[in-house]
Amino acid sequence: MNAAPLRVLVIDDEPPIRKLLRMGLSAHGYHTLEAPNGKTALEFLGERPDLVILDLGLPDTDGHDLLRTIRARNERVPIVVLSSRSDEASKVQALDLGADDYVTKPFGMAELLARMRAALRHQLQIHGERPIFRVGELSVDLVRRIVKVGDKEVKVSPKEYDLLRVLVQHAGKVLTHKFLLGELWDSSTDAQYLRVYVRQLRQKIEADPERPQYVLTETGIGYRLRAPD
């Protein structure tokens, strides 16, 4: 018996966008639930969708308020914000409120699907955290606190390990500077501290620290650890 298709709740007030998503997602085996406004979205939330695609520009409610409500009602559902708002402040606010990722309109379906897969993997991982995390040549043993690139053990400082651990726990999700600072120091700490430790960590785990493959920069927002393939 084939597994039931994953259900994606699409919250967007633009019929052409909903149609595009319905066709694109259906072609890749997803089942869509469509909500043109916040009220309908909250009704569909009771059907426990596997992932939410949320447009912030809704006619009956502020998108950030709806995001906050969805996250309060369901801590686990992956949320990918899809919005024409490209300013960094809007992205940071959405991510701080619990969105797993943010895709700006106009968008490519291939990119959206990749972001969805990363968000789904992230939620599976943090709620069933594996003792050993692997992506590419990088492995992190969360029990023994051992970091390796290939077969070579990498010596990291306690703070570098703490940074890597937080990134691993949320692999595939964009983590804002504010979130990371709050986890490692406190949210009022100068972001320069974070940049220093990211640079030091990259020197140890990246083949080319200037072109990182694991710890990726989201300009003006924060960092993302590449999700496992």
VOGU-689826 format. One line per field, with one value per atom (N, C-alpha, C): residue number from 1; residue in three letters; chain; atom name; x, y, z. Coordinates in steps of 0.2 Angstrom, whole numbers, plus 2048, in hexadecimal, padded with zeros to 3 digits. Layout:
// residues N
i = (NUM,...)
aa = (Ala,...)
ch = (A,...)
at = (CA,...)
x = (X,...)
y = (Y,...)
z = (Z,...)
***
This chain:
// residues 229
i = (1,1,1,2,2,2,3,3,3,4,4,4,5,5,5,6,6,6,7,7,7,8,8,8,9,9,9,10,10,10,11,11,11,12,12,12,13,13,13,14,14,14,15,15,15,16,16,16,17,17,17,18,18,18,19,19,19,20,20,20,21,21,21,22,22,22,23,23,23,24,24,24,25,25,25,26,26,26,27,27,27,28,28,28,29,29,29,30,30,30,31,31,31,32,32,32,33,33,33,34,34,34,35,35,35,36,36,36,37,37,37,38,38,38,39,39,39,40,40,40,41,41,41,42,42,42,43,43,43,44,44,44,45,45,45,46,46,46,47,47,47,48,48,48,49,49,49,50,50,50,51,51,51,52,52,52,53,53,53,54,54,54,55,55,55,56,56,56,57,57,57,58,58,58,59,59,59,60,60,60,61,61,61,62,62,62,63,63,63,64,64,64,65,65,65,66,66,66,67,67,67,68,68,68,69,69,69,70,70,70,71,71,71,72,72,72,73,73,73,74,74,74,75,75,75,76,76,76,77,77,77,78,78,78,79,79,79,80,80,80,81,81,81,82,82,82,83,83,83,84,84,84,85,85,85,86,86,86,87,87,87,88,88,88,89,89,89,90,90,90,91,91,91,92,92,92,93,93,93,94,94,94,95,95,95,96,96,96,97,97,97,98,98,98,99,99,99,100,100,100,101,101,101,102,102,102,103,103,103,104,104,104,105,105,105,106,106,106,107,107,107,108,108,108,109,109,109,110,110,110,111,111,111,112,112,112,113,113,113,114,114,114,115,115,115,116,116,116,117,117,117,118,118,118,119,119,119,120,120,120,121,121,121,122,122,122,123,123,123,124,124,124,125,125,125,126,126,126,127,127,127,128,128,128,129,129,129,130,130,130,131,131,131,132,132,132,133,133,133,134,134,134,135,135,135,136,136,136,137,137,137,138,138,138,139,139,139,140,140,140,141,141,141,142,142,142,143,143,143,144,144,144,145,145,145,146,146,146,147,147,147,148,148,148,149,149,149,150,150,150,151,151,151,152,152,152,153,153,153,154,154,154,155,155,155,156,156,156,157,157,157,158,158,158,159,159,159,160,160,160,161,161,161,162,162,162,163,163,163,164,164,164,165,165,165,166,166,166,167,167,167,168,168,168,169,169,169,170,170,170,171,171,171,172,172,172,173,173,173,174,174,174,175,175,175,176,176,176,177,177,177,178,178,178,179,179,179,180,180,180,181,181,181,182,182,182,183,183,183,184,184,184,185,185,185,186,186,186,187,187,187,188,188,188,189,189,189,190,190,190,191,191,191,192,192,192,193,193,193,194,194,194,195,195,195,196,196,196,197,197,197,198,198,198,199,199,199,200,200,200,201,201,201,202,202,202,203,203,203,204,204,204,205,205,205,206,206,206,207,207,207,208,208,208,209,209,209,210,210,210,211,211,211,212,212,212,213,213,213,214,214,214,215,215,215,216,216,216,217,217,217,218,218,218,219,219,219,220,220,220,221,221,221,222,222,222,223,223,223,224,224,224,225,225,225,226,226,226,227,227,227,228,228,228,229,229,229)
aa = (Met,Met,Met,Asn,Asn,Asn,Ala,Ala,Ala,Ala,Ala,Ala,Pro,Pro,Pro,Leu,Leu,Leu,Arg,Arg,Arg,Val,Val,Val,Leu,Leu,Leu,Val,Val,Val,Ile,Ile,Ile,Asp,Asp,Asp,Asp,Asp,Asp,Glu,Glu,Glu,Pro,Pro,Pro,Pro,Pro,Pro,Ile,Ile,Ile,Arg,Arg,Arg,Lys,Lys,Lys,Leu,Leu,Leu,Leu,Leu,Leu,Arg,Arg,Arg,Met,Met,Met,Gly,Gly,Gly,Leu,Leu,Leu,Ser,Ser,Ser,Ala,Ala,Ala,His,His,His,Gly,Gly,Gly,Tyr,Tyr,Tyr,His,His,His,Thr,Thr,Thr,Leu,Leu,Leu,Glu,Glu,Glu,Ala,Ala,Ala,Pro,Pro,Pro,Asn,Asn,Asn,Gly,Gly,Gly,Lys,Lys,Lys,Thr,Thr,Thr,Ala,Ala,Ala,Leu,Leu,Leu,Glu,Glu,Glu,Phe,Phe,Phe,Leu,Leu,Leu,Gly,Gly,Gly,Glu,Glu,Glu,Arg,Arg,Arg,Pro,Pro,Pro,Asp,Asp,Asp,Leu,Leu,Leu,Val,Val,Val,Ile,Ile,Ile,Leu,Leu,Leu,Asp,Asp,Asp,Leu,Leu,Leu,Gly,Gly,Gly,Leu,Leu,Leu,Pro,Pro,Pro,Asp,Asp,Asp,Thr,Thr,Thr,Asp,Asp,Asp,Gly,Gly,Gly,His,His,His,Asp,Asp,Asp,Leu,Leu,Leu,Leu,Leu,Leu,Arg,Arg,Arg,Thr,Thr,Thr,Ile,Ile,Ile,Arg,Arg,Arg,Ala,Ala,Ala,Arg,Arg,Arg,Asn,Asn,Asn,Glu,Glu,Glu,Arg,Arg,Arg,Val,Val,Val,Pro,Pro,Pro,Ile,Ile,Ile,Val,Val,Val,Val,Val,Val,Leu,Leu,Leu,Ser,Ser,Ser,Ser,Ser,Ser,Arg,Arg,Arg,Ser,Ser,Ser,Asp,Asp,Asp,Glu,Glu,Glu,Ala,Ala,Ala,Ser,Ser,Ser,Lys,Lys,Lys,Val,Val,Val,Gln,Gln,Gln,Ala,Ala,Ala,Leu,Leu,Leu,Asp,Asp,Asp,Leu,Leu,Leu,Gly,Gly,Gly,Ala,Ala,Ala,Asp,Asp,Asp,Asp,Asp,Asp,Tyr,Tyr,Tyr,Val,Val,Val,Thr,Thr,Thr,Lys,Lys,Lys,Pro,Pro,Pro,Phe,Phe,Phe,Gly,Gly,Gly,Met,Met,Met,Ala,Ala,Ala,Glu,Glu,Glu,Leu,Leu,Leu,Leu,Leu,Leu,Ala,Ala,Ala,Arg,Arg,Arg,Met,Met,Met,Arg,Arg,Arg,Ala,Ala,Ala,Ala,Ala,Ala,Leu,Leu,Leu,Arg,Arg,Arg,His,His,His,Gln,Gln,Gln,Leu,Leu,Leu,Gln,Gln,Gln,Ile,Ile,Ile,His,His,His,Gly,Gly,Gly,Glu,Glu,Glu,Arg,Arg,Arg,Pro,Pro,Pro,Ile,Ile,Ile,Phe,Phe,Phe,Arg,Arg,Arg,Val,Val,Val,Gly,Gly,Gly,Glu,Glu,Glu,Leu,Leu,Leu,Ser,Ser,Ser,Val,Val,Val,Asp,Asp,Asp,Leu,Leu,Leu,Val,Val,Val,Arg,Arg,Arg,Arg,Arg,Arg,Ile,Ile,Ile,Val,Val,Val,Lys,Lys,Lys,Val,Val,Val,Gly,Gly,Gly,Asp,Asp,Asp,Lys,Lys,Lys,Glu,Glu,Glu,Val,Val,Val,Lys,Lys,Lys,Val,Val,Val,Ser,Ser,Ser,Pro,Pro,Pro,Lys,Lys,Lys,Glu,Glu,Glu,Tyr,Tyr,Tyr,Asp,Asp,Asp,Leu,Leu,Leu,Leu,Leu,Leu,Arg,Arg,Arg,Val,Val,Val,Leu,Leu,Leu,Val,Val,Val,Gln,Gln,Gln,His,His,His,Ala,Ala,Ala,Gly,Gly,Gly,Lys,Lys,Lys,Val,Val,Val,Leu,Leu,Leu,Thr,Thr,Thr,His,His,His,Lys,Lys,Lys,Phe,Phe,Phe,Leu,Leu,Leu,Leu,Leu,Leu,Gly,Gly,Gly,Glu,Glu,Glu,Leu,Leu,Leu,Trp,Trp,Trp,Asp,Asp,Asp,Ser,Ser,Ser,Ser,Ser,Ser,Thr,Thr,Thr,Asp,Asp,Asp,Ala,Ala,Ala,Gln,Gln,Gln,Tyr,Tyr,Tyr,Leu,Leu,Leu,Arg,Arg,Arg,Val,Val,Val,Tyr,Tyr,Tyr,Val,Val,Val,Arg,Arg,Arg,Gln,Gln,Gln,Leu,Leu,Leu,Arg,Arg,Arg,Gln,Gln,Gln,Lys,Lys,Lys,Ile,Ile,Ile,Glu,Glu,Glu,Ala,Ala,Ala,Asp,Asp,Asp,Pro,Pro,Pro,Glu,Glu,Glu,Arg,Arg,Arg,Pro,Pro,Pro,Gln,Gln,Gln,Tyr,Tyr,Tyr,Val,Val,Val,Leu,Leu,Leu,Thr,Thr,Thr,Glu,Glu,Glu,Thr,Thr,Thr,Gly,Gly,Gly,Ile,Ile,Ile,Gly,Gly,Gly,Tyr,Tyr,Tyr,Arg,Arg,Arg,Leu,Leu,Leu,Arg,Arg,Arg,Ala,Ala,Ala,Pro,Pro,Pro,Asp,Asp,Asp)
ch = (A,A,A,A,A,A,A,A,A,A,A,A,A,A,A,A,A,A,A,A,A,A,A,A,A,A,A,A,A,A,A,A,A,A,A,A,A,A,A,A,A,A,A,A,A,A,A,A,A,A,A,A,A,A,A,A,A,A,A,A,A,A,A,A,A,A,A,A,A,A,A,A,A,A,A,A,A,A,A,A,A,A,A,A,A,A,A,A,A,A,A,A,A,A,A,A,A,A,A,A,A,A,A,A,A,A,A,A,A,A,A,A,A,A,A,A,A,A,A,A,A,A,A,A,A,A,A,A,A,A,A,A,A,A,A,A,A,A,A,A,A,A,A,A,A,A,A,A,A,A,A,A,A,A,A,A,A,A,A,A,A,A,A,A,A,A,A,A,A,A,A,A,A,A,A,A,A,A,A,A,A,A,A,A,A,A,A,A,A,A,A,A,A,A,A,A,A,A,A,A,A,A,A,A,A,A,A,A,A,A,A,A,A,A,A,A,A,A,A,A,A,A,A,A,A,A,A,A,A,A,A,A,A,A,A,A,A,A,A,A,A,A,A,A,A,A,A,A,A,A,A,A,A,A,A,A,A,A,A,A,A,A,A,A,A,A,A,A,A,A,A,A,A,A,A,A,A,A,A,A,A,A,A,A,A,A,A,A,A,A,A,A,A,A,A,A,A,A,A,A,A,A,A,A,A,A,A,A,A,A,A,A,A,A,A,A,A,A,A,A,A,A,A,A,A,A,A,A,A,A,A,A,A,A,A,A,A,A,A,A,A,A,A,A,A,A,A,A,A,A,A,A,A,A,A,A,A,A,A,A,A,A,A,A,A,A,A,A,A,A,A,A,A,A,A,A,A,A,A,A,A,A,A,A,A,A,A,A,A,A,A,A,A,A,A,A,A,A,A,A,A,A,A,A,A,A,A,A,A,A,A,A,A,A,A,A,A,A,A,A,A,A,A,A,A,A,A,A,A,A,A,A,A,A,A,A,A,A,A,A,A,A,A,A,A,A,A,A,A,A,A,A,A,A,A,A,A,A,A,A,A,A,A,A,A,A,A,A,A,A,A,A,A,A,A,A,A,A,A,A,A,A,A,A,A,A,A,A,A,A,A,A,A,A,A,A,A,A,A,A,A,A,A,A,A,A,A,A,A,A,A,A,A,A,A,A,A,A,A,A,A,A,A,A,A,A,A,A,A,A,A,A,A,A,A,A,A,A,A,A,A,A,A,A,A,A,A,A,A,A,A,A,A,A,A,A,A,A,A,A,A,A,A,A,A,A,A,A,A,A,A,A,A,A,A,A,A,A,A,A,A,A,A,A,A,A,A,A,A,A,A,A,A,A,A,A,A,A,A,A,A,A,A,A,A,A,A,A,A,A,A,A,A,A,A,A,A,A,A,A,A,A,A,A,A,A,A,A,A,A,A,A,A,A,A,A,A,A,A,A,A,A,A,A,A,A,A,A,A,A,A,A,A,A,A,A,A,A,A,A,A,A,A,A,A,A,A,A,A,A,A,A,A,A,A,A,A,A,A,A,A,A,A,A,A,A,A)
at = (N,CA,C,N,CA,C,N,CA,C,N,CA,C,N,CA,C,N,CA,C,N,CA,C,N,CA,C,N,CA,C,N,CA,C,N,CA,C,N,CA,C,N,CA,C,N,CA,C,N,CA,C,N,CA,C,N,CA,C,N,CA,C,N,CA,C,N,CA,C,N,CA,C,N,CA,C,N,CA,C,N,CA,C,N,CA,C,N,CA,C,N,CA,C,N,CA,C,N,CA,C,N,CA,C,N,CA,C,N,CA,C,N,CA,C,N,CA,C,N,CA,C,N,CA,C,N,CA,C,N,CA,C,N,CA,C,N,CA,C,N,CA,C,N,CA,C,N,CA,C,N,CA,C,N,CA,C,N,CA,C,N,CA,C,N,CA,C,N,CA,C,N,CA,C,N,CA,C,N,CA,C,N,CA,C,N,CA,C,N,CA,C,N,CA,C,N,CA,C,N,CA,C,N,CA,C,N,CA,C,N,CA,C,N,CA,C,N,CA,C,N,CA,C,N,CA,C,N,CA,C,N,CA,C,N,CA,C,N,CA,C,N,CA,C,N,CA,C,N,CA,C,N,CA,C,N,CA,C,N,CA,C,N,CA,C,N,CA,C,N,CA,C,N,CA,C,N,CA,C,N,CA,C,N,CA,C,N,CA,C,N,CA,C,N,CA,C,N,CA,C,N,CA,C,N,CA,C,N,CA,C,N,CA,C,N,CA,C,N,CA,C,N,CA,C,N,CA,C,N,CA,C,N,CA,C,N,CA,C,N,CA,C,N,CA,C,N,CA,C,N,CA,C,N,CA,C,N,CA,C,N,CA,C,N,CA,C,N,CA,C,N,CA,C,N,CA,C,N,CA,C,N,CA,C,N,CA,C,N,CA,C,N,CA,C,N,CA,C,N,CA,C,N,CA,C,N,CA,C,N,CA,C,N,CA,C,N,CA,C,N,CA,C,N,CA,C,N,CA,C,N,CA,C,N,CA,C,N,CA,C,N,CA,C,N,CA,C,N,CA,C,N,CA,C,N,CA,C,N,CA,C,N,CA,C,N,CA,C,N,CA,C,N,CA,C,N,CA,C,N,CA,C,N,CA,C,N,CA,C,N,CA,C,N,CA,C,N,CA,C,N,CA,C,N,CA,C,N,CA,C,N,CA,C,N,CA,C,N,CA,C,N,CA,C,N,CA,C,N,CA,C,N,CA,C,N,CA,C,N,CA,C,N,CA,C,N,CA,C,N,CA,C,N,CA,C,N,CA,C,N,CA,C,N,CA,C,N,CA,C,N,CA,C,N,CA,C,N,CA,C,N,CA,C,N,CA,C,N,CA,C,N,CA,C,N,CA,C,N,CA,C,N,CA,C,N,CA,C,N,CA,C,N,CA,C,N,CA,C,N,CA,C,N,CA,C,N,CA,C,N,CA,C,N,CA,C,N,CA,C,N,CA,C,N,CA,C,N,CA,C,N,CA,C,N,CA,C,N,CA,C,N,CA,C,N,CA,C,N,CA,C,N,CA,C,N,CA,C,N,CA,C,N,CA,C,N,CA,C,N,CA,C,N,CA,C,N,CA,C,N,CA,C,N,CA,C,N,CA,C,N,CA,C,N,CA,C,N,CA,C,N,CA,C,N,CA,C,N,CA,C,N,CA,C,N,CA,C,N,CA,C,N,CA,C,N,CA,C,N,CA,C,N,CA,C,N,CA,C,N,CA,C,N,CA,C,N,CA,C,N,CA,C,N,CA,C,N,CA,C,N,CA,C,N,CA,C,N,CA,C,N,CA,C,N,CA,C,N,CA,C)
x = (804,800,804,803,807,805,80A,809,804,800,7FC,800,7FE,802,802,808,808,803,800,7FB,7FE,7FE,801,7FB,7FB,7F6,7F9,7F6,7F8,7F4,7F7,7F3,7F5,7F1,7F2,7EC,7EB,7E5,7E5,7EA,7EB,7E9,7E3,7E1,7E7,7EA,7EF,7F5,7F7,7FC,7FA,7F4,7F1,7F1,7EF,7EE,7F5,7FA,801,804,802,805,801,7FB,7F7,7F9,7FB,7FD,804,809,80F,810,80D,80D,80A,804,801,806,809,80E,813,815,81A,817,811,80E,80B,80A,807,800,7FC,7F5,7F5,7F1,7F0,7EA,7EA,7E4,7E5,7E0,7E0,7DC,7E0,7DC,7DE,7D8,7D9,7DA,7D9,7D9,7DB,7DC,7DE,7D9,7D3,7CD,7CD,7CD,7CD,7D3,7D9,7DF,7DE,7DC,7DB,7D6,7D1,7CD,7D0,7D4,7D8,7DD,7E0,7E5,7E3,7DC,7DA,7DB,7DC,7DD,7E4,7E8,7EF,7F3,7F4,7F8,7FF,803,80A,80F,80C,811,80C,80E,80A,80E,80B,80E,80A,80D,80A,80C,807,808,806,80A,80A,804,803,7FE,7F7,7F4,7ED,7E8,7E1,7DC,7D9,7D9,7D6,7DA,7E0,7E5,7EC,7F0,7F7,7FA,7FE,802,806,80A,80E,80A,804,7FF,7FD,7FB,7F9,7FE,804,80A,80B,80A,80B,805,7FF,7FA,7FB,7FD,7FE,803,809,80E,80C,808,805,801,7FD,7F9,7FC,801,805,80C,810,817,81B,818,81C,81C,816,815,81A,81D,822,81E,821,81E,823,821,825,821,824,821,822,81D,81E,81B,81F,81D,820,81D,820,824,823,827,82E,833,83A,83E,83B,840,842,848,84B,847,844,841,83B,837,831,834,839,83C,83E,842,844,83E,839,833,830,82F,82B,82F,836,83A,83A,83A,83A,834,82E,828,827,82C,82B,82B,82B,82B,832,832,838,83C,838,83C,838,83B,838,83A,835,836,832,836,833,830,82A,827,82B,82C,82A,82F,82C,830,831,836,836,833,82F,82D,832,837,83D,840,841,844,83F,838,833,833,833,833,839,83F,845,844,841,841,83B,836,831,834,838,83B,840,844,848,844,83F,83B,838,835,833,838,83E,844,845,845,847,842,83C,837,837,839,83A,840,845,84B,84B,848,848,843,83E,839,83B,841,843,84B,84E,855,859,85D,862,868,86B,871,877,877,87C,879,87B,879,87E,87C,880,87E,882,880,887,887,88D,893,899,89E,89E,899,899,895,897,893,894,88F,88F,88C,890,88D,88B,884,881,881,883,884,88B,890,897,89A,896,899,89F,89F,8A4,8A2,8A7,8A5,8AB,8A8,8AD,8AB,8B0,8B0,8B3,8AF,8B2,8B4,8BA,8BC,8C0,8C1,8C5,8C1,8C3,8C0,8C2,8BD,8BF,8BE,8C3,8C3,8C0,8BA,8B7,8B7,8B6,8B6,8AF,8AD,8A7,8A2,8A3,89E,89D,8A2,8A1,89D,89E,899,892,891,88B,887,88B,888,886,88B,889,883,883,87D,877,876,870,86E,873,872,870,873,871,86A,868,861,85C,85E,859,85C,85F,862,85C,85E,859,855,855,851,856,853,857,856,85C,85C,85E,85A,85C,862,865,86A,868,862,85F,85E,85B,85A,861,866,86C,870,86F,872,86F,868,864,866,867,869,870,875,87C,87E,87B,87D,876,874,86E,86C,866,864,867,869,86B,873,876,87D,87F,884,886,887,884,884,88B,890,897,89A,898,89A,898,892,88F,893,894,898,89F,8A2,8A9,8A9,8A4,8A4,8A2,89D,89C,8A2,8A6,8AC,8B1,8B1,8B6,8B4,8AD,8AA,8AB,8AA,8AB,8B2,8B7,8BE,8C0,8BC,8BD,8B9,8B3,8AF,8AE,8AF,8AE,8B5,8B4,8BA,8BC,8B8,8B9,8B5,8B7,8B3,8B0,8B3,8B1,8AB,8AA,8A4,8A1,89E,89C,897,897,892,88D,88F,88B,888,88C,889,888,881,880,87D,87F,87D,877,872,86C,86D,86F,871,86C,86F,86B,866,866,861,864,868,86B,86F,86E,872,86D,86F,86C,871,870,874,871,875,872,86F,869,865,868,867,869,866,869,866,861)
y = (7FA,800,806,80B,811,816,819,81E,824,826,82C,832,836,83C,841,844,84A,84F,852,857,85E,862,869,86E,872,877,87E,880,886,88C,891,897,89D,89E,8A4,8A6,8AD,8B0,8B1,8AF,8B0,8A9,8A9,8A3,8A0,8A4,8A2,89E,8A1,89E,897,897,891,88B,88D,889,886,88B,889,884,885,881,87A,87A,874,86F,872,86E,86C,870,86F,869,86A,866,85F,85F,859,855,858,855,851,853,850,84C,84A,845,848,84F,852,853,853,855,85C,860,867,869,86D,870,877,87B,882,886,88B,890,897,89B,8A2,8A7,8A5,8AA,8A7,8AB,8A8,8A4,8A6,8A2,89B,89A,894,890,893,890,88C,890,88D,887,887,882,87B,87C,877,874,879,877,871,870,86B,864,864,85E,85B,85F,85D,85C,862,861,85F,85D,85B,861,866,86C,871,877,87E,882,885,88A,890,895,89B,8A1,8A5,8AC,8B1,8B6,8BA,8C0,8C1,8C6,8C3,8C3,8C0,8C5,8C4,8CA,8CB,8C6,8C6,8C6,8C5,8C5,8C6,8C8,8C9,8C2,8C2,8BB,8B9,8BE,8BC,8BA,8BD,8BB,8B4,8B2,8AC,8A7,8A8,8A4,8A2,8A7,8A7,8A2,8A3,89E,897,896,88F,88C,890,88D,88B,88F,88E,888,887,881,87A,87B,875,877,874,875,872,86C,868,869,86C,86D,871,86F,874,879,87F,885,888,889,88C,893,898,89F,8A0,8A2,8A4,8AB,8AF,8B6,8BB,8C0,8C5,8CA,8CA,8CE,8CC,8D0,8CD,8D1,8D5,8D9,8D4,8D5,8D1,8D1,8D7,8D7,8D2,8D2,8CD,8C6,8C5,8BE,8BC,8C0,8BF,8BE,8C2,8C2,8BB,8B9,8B2,8AD,8AD,8A7,8A7,8AD,8AD,8AB,8AC,8A9,8A2,89F,897,894,899,896,892,88D,889,88C,88F,892,898,89B,8A1,8A1,8A1,8A1,8A8,8AC,8B2,8B1,8B4,8B4,8B9,8B8,8B2,8AC,8A6,8A0,89B,897,891,88B,886,881,87C,87B,877,879,880,882,881,883,882,87B,876,86F,86D,870,86E,871,877,87A,876,874,870,869,866,860,861,867,868,86A,86D,86F,868,864,85D,859,859,856,859,860,863,861,861,85F,858,854,84D,84C,850,84F,852,857,85A,857,853,84F,848,846,83F,83F,843,845,83F,83E,839,83A,835,836,838,836,838,83C,842,846,846,845,844,848,84C,84F,850,84D,84D,84A,84D,84A,84B,850,852,84D,84B,848,84B,84B,84D,848,845,841,845,845,84A,847,840,83D,83E,83C,83C,843,847,84E,84E,84A,849,84B,850,852,84F,84D,84A,84D,84E,84F,849,845,83F,83A,838,833,837,83E,842,845,844,848,84F,854,85B,85D,861,864,86A,86B,871,873,87A,87D,87B,87C,87B,87F,886,88A,889,887,885,87F,87A,874,876,87A,87D,880,884,887,881,87D,877,873,872,86E,871,877,87B,87B,87C,87B,874,86F,868,867,869,868,86B,870,873,873,86E,86D,86F,873,874,87A,87D,883,889,88F,895,897,898,89A,8A2,8A6,8AD,8AE,8B4,8B6,8B7,8B9,8BA,8B3,8AF,8A8,8A5,8A5,8A2,8A5,8AC,8B0,8AE,8AD,8AB,8A4,8A0,899,898,89C,89C,8A1,8A7,8AC,8AF,8B5,8B7,8BC,8BD,8C0,8C7,8CA,8D1,8D1,8CB,8CB,8CE,8D1,8D3,8CD,8CE,8C9,8C7,8CC,8CA,8C4,8C3,8BD,8B7,8B7,8B1,8B0,8B6,8B5,8B3,8B4,8B2,8AA,8A8,8A0,89D,8A0,89C,89C,8A1,8A1,89C,89C,897,88F,88E,888,886,88B,889,887,88B,889,882,87F,878,873,874,86F,870,876,877,876,873,872,878,87D,884,888,88B,890,896,898,89D,89C,895,892,88D,88E,889,884,87E,879,877,878,876,87C,880,886,88C,88D,891,898,89D,8A4,8A6,8A8,8AC,8B3,8B7,8BE,8C2,8C5,8CA,8C6,8C0,8BC,8B7,8B3,8AE,8A9,8A3,89D,897,892,88C,886,881,87B,877,875,871,86B,869,863,85D,857,851,850,84C,84B,846)
z = (800,800,800,7FC,7FB,801,804,809,807,80B,80A,808,803,801,807,807,80C,80B,810,80F,810,80B,80C,80C,811,812,80F,809,806,808,80B,80D,809,804,800,7FD,7FC,7FA,7F2,7EF,7E7,7E4,7E1,7DD,7D8,7D4,7D0,7D4,7D9,7DD,7E0,7E2,7E5,7E0,7DA,7D4,7D2,7D2,7D0,7D5,7DC,7E1,7E1,7E0,7DF,7DA,7D4,7CE,7D0,7D2,7D3,7D9,7DE,7E4,7E2,7DF,7DD,7D8,7D4,7CF,7D3,7D9,7DD,7E3,7E2,7E7,7ED,7EE,7F4,7F2,7F8,7F8,7FB,7F8,7FA,7FD,803,806,805,802,800,805,807,80B,809,807,804,809,810,815,81C,821,827,82B,82A,82D,82B,824,821,823,823,825,82C,831,837,838,833,833,830,82B,828,82D,831,836,83A,83B,83F,83B,835,831,831,835,836,830,82C,826,828,823,824,823,820,81E,81D,81E,81D,818,813,80F,810,813,815,812,80F,80C,811,812,818,816,810,80E,80D,813,812,814,811,811,818,81C,823,829,828,82E,82C,831,830,830,82A,829,82F,832,838,83E,83F,844,843,83D,83B,83C,83A,83B,843,847,84E,851,84E,850,84E,848,846,84A,84B,84F,856,859,860,860,85B,85A,858,855,852,852,857,857,852,84F,84B,843,841,83A,837,832,82E,82B,82B,828,823,81D,818,816,818,816,80E,80B,804,803,802,802,7FD,7FB,7F7,7FB,801,805,806,803,802,808,80C,810,816,818,81D,824,826,82C,82C,827,826,826,823,823,82A,82E,834,839,839,83D,83C,836,834,837,836,839,840,844,84B,84E,84A,84C,84B,848,847,840,83B,834,833,82F,82E,828,824,81E,81B,816,813,80C,807,800,7FE,7FA,7F7,7F0,7EF,7E8,7E4,7DE,7DA,7DC,7DB,7DE,7D8,7D9,7D4,7D8,7D5,7D8,7DB,7D7,7D9,7E0,7E1,7E7,7ED,7EB,7F0,7F3,7EE,7F0,7F4,7F3,7F6,7FD,7FE,805,809,806,809,80C,808,80A,810,80F,815,81B,81B,821,824,81F,822,825,822,826,82C,82D,833,838,837,83C,83E,83A,83B,840,83E,842,849,84A,851,856,853,857,857,854,855,854,858,856,856,851,851,854,857,85B,857,851,84C,846,845,83F,83A,834,82E,828,825,81F,81B,815,811,815,815,819,820,822,829,82E,833,838,83F,843,84A,84E,853,858,85E,85F,864,86B,86B,872,874,870,872,870,86D,86B,867,862,85D,856,854,84D,848,842,83D,837,833,82B,828,825,822,828,828,82D,832,831,836,83B,841,847,847,848,848,84F,851,858,858,85C,85C,863,864,86B,86E,874,877,874,873,870,869,865,85E,85E,862,862,864,869,86A,864,861,85B,856,855,850,852,858,85B,85A,85B,859,852,84E,847,845,848,846,848,84E,851,84C,848,844,83D,83B,834,82F,82A,824,826,82C,82E,82E,82C,82D,834,837,83E,83E,841,841,846,845,849,851,851,858,85B,858,85B,85D,858,85A,860,860,866,86C,86C,872,874,870,871,874,872,873,879,879,87E,880,87E,87F,879,877,871,870,876,875,874,873,872,86B,86A,863,85F,859,854,851,852,850,854,85A,85D,859,857,853,84D,849,843,844,849,84B,84C,84F,851,84A,846,840,83B,83B,837,83A,840,843,842,842,841,83A,835,82E,82D,830,82F,830,835,837,833,831,82E,826,823,81C,818,812,80E,80C,80A,808,80C,812,816,813,80D,80A,805,804,800,804,80A,80E,80B,80D,80A,810,816,81C,81F,822,826,821,81F,819,81C,819,81B,818,81C,819,81B,815,816,81A,81F,823,828,828,82C,831,82E,833,82F,832,82F,82E,82A,829,828,82C,82A,825,820,81B,81E,81B,81E,81A,81E,81B,814,810,809,80A)
***
